[in-house]
Amino acid sequence: MSQATAPRLRIEIFENATVASFVDERIVDDLVINAVGEQMYNLVERDGHNRLLLNFSNVKFMASAVIAKLFTLLKKVQKAKGKLKFCCIDPDLRVIFKMTGLERMVEIYDDEQEALDSF
């Protein structure tokens, strides 16, 4: 399995939401960024999961192109009349979410269970 087609997200399905946890610490390579985007989009468009929690606990660094993928995912979730939430974001990454305005558009939680309970 190539790096691009390897699972970039670990998926857990709960009663009230689907949790997608990033596998990679660094999401910087174009092939990996595109694979992450495709896997996130498939959760909504192909698999019908419209209540998503993205867990960033493993992510220490990511390219700005990932933010564009997250905005696109948000639009797809909204179109599916769902909810998108984030949790466990490294403080250094949280600055990027704030600067891009994503922090105002998506609820962000420090803890996965707290986020799950909010659905």
TAZI-V575953 format. One record per residue. N is the residue number from 0. RES is the residue in three letters. PHI is phi in whole degrees, 0 to 359 (* if undefined). D_FIRST is the distance of its C-alpha to the first C-alpha in Angstrom with 1 decimal. Layout:
# TAZI-V575953
N & RES & PHI & D_FIRST
N & RES & PHI & D_FIRST
This chain:
# TAZI-V575953
0 & MET & * & 0.0
1 & SER & 285 & 3.8
2 & GLN & 300 & 6.6
3 & ALA & 290 & 8.2
4 & THR & 268 & 6.3
5 & ALA & 297 & 6.0
6 & PRO & 301 & 9.5
7 & ARG & 261 & 12.1
8 & LEU & 231 & 14.9
9 & ARG & 260 & 16.2
10 & ILE & 255 & 18.5
11 & GLU & 231 & 21.8
12 & ILE & 256 & 24.3
13 & PHE & 248 & 27.9
14 & GLU & 299 & 31.1
15 & ASN & 258 & 31.9
16 & ALA & 191 & 28.7
17 & THR & 252 & 24.9
18 & VAL & 258 & 23.6
19 & ALA & 245 & 20.4
20 & SER & 257 & 19.8
21 & PHE & 290 & 17.8
22 & VAL & 277 & 15.3
23 & ASP & 274 & 15.8
24 & GLU & 282 & 19.2
25 & ARG & 236 & 19.1
26 & ILE & 246 & 18.0
27 & VAL & 230 & 19.1
28 & ASP & 285 & 16.5
29 & ASP & 304 & 16.9
30 & LEU & 296 & 13.2
31 & VAL & 290 & 13.0
32 & ILE & 301 & 16.4
33 & ASN & 295 & 15.7
34 & ALA & 294 & 12.7
35 & VAL & 301 & 15.1
36 & GLY & 301 & 17.8
37 & GLU & 299 & 16.1
38 & GLN & 292 & 15.1
39 & MET & 294 & 18.7
40 & TYR & 297 & 20.3
41 & ASN & 297 & 18.7
42 & LEU & 304 & 20.2
43 & VAL & 275 & 23.6
44 & GLU & 285 & 23.5
45 & ARG & 268 & 21.5
46 & ASP & 264 & 21.8
47 & GLY & 76 & 25.4
48 & HIS & 274 & 25.2
49 & ASN & 246 & 28.0
50 & ARG & 241 & 28.9
51 & LEU & 247 & 26.2
52 & LEU & 239 & 26.4
53 & LEU & 265 & 24.0
54 & ASN & 257 & 24.0
55 & PHE & 260 & 23.6
56 & SER & 301 & 24.5
57 & ASN & 277 & 21.5
58 & VAL & 277 & 21.9
59 & LYS & 252 & 24.2
60 & PHE & 207 & 23.7
61 & MET & 212 & 22.5
62 & ALA & 288 & 23.3
63 & SER & 298 & 26.0
64 & ALA & 298 & 23.6
65 & VAL & 293 & 22.3
66 & ILE & 301 & 25.9
67 & ALA & 300 & 26.0
68 & LYS & 296 & 23.0
69 & LEU & 292 & 24.9
70 & PHE & 297 & 28.1
71 & THR & 296 & 26.4
72 & LEU & 300 & 25.0
73 & LEU & 304 & 28.6
74 & LYS & 298 & 30.0
75 & LYS & 295 & 27.7
76 & VAL & 294 & 28.7
77 & GLN & 297 & 32.3
78 & LYS & 298 & 32.2
79 & ALA & 277 & 31.0
80 & LYS & 57 & 34.0
81 & GLY & 246 & 31.9
82 & LYS & 227 & 31.7
83 & LEU & 237 & 29.3
84 & LYS & 224 & 29.9
85 & PHE & 239 & 28.4
86 & CYS & 211 & 28.8
87 & CYS & 60 & 28.5
88 & ILE & 269 & 28.4
89 & ASP & 304 & 29.1
90 & PRO & 306 & 32.7
91 & ASP & 294 & 31.6
92 & LEU & 286 & 29.1
93 & ARG & 302 & 31.8
94 & VAL & 300 & 34.0
95 & ILE & 295 & 31.6
96 & PHE & 297 & 31.7
97 & LYS & 289 & 35.4
98 & MET & 297 & 35.8
99 & THR & 274 & 33.8
100 & GLY & 87 & 35.7
101 & LEU & 297 & 32.7
102 & GLU & 299 & 34.4
103 & ARG & 279 & 37.3
104 & MET & 260 & 35.2
105 & VAL & 230 & 33.0
106 & GLU & 292 & 34.3
107 & ILE & 238 & 32.9
108 & TYR & 239 & 33.4
109 & ASP & 284 & 33.2
110 & ASP & 235 & 32.2
111 & GLU & 298 & 29.7
112 & GLN & 296 & 32.3
113 & GLU & 301 & 34.9
114 & ALA & 295 & 32.6
115 & LEU & 300 & 31.8
116 & ASP & 296 & 35.6
117 & SER & 277 & 36.4
118 & PHE & 285 & 34.8
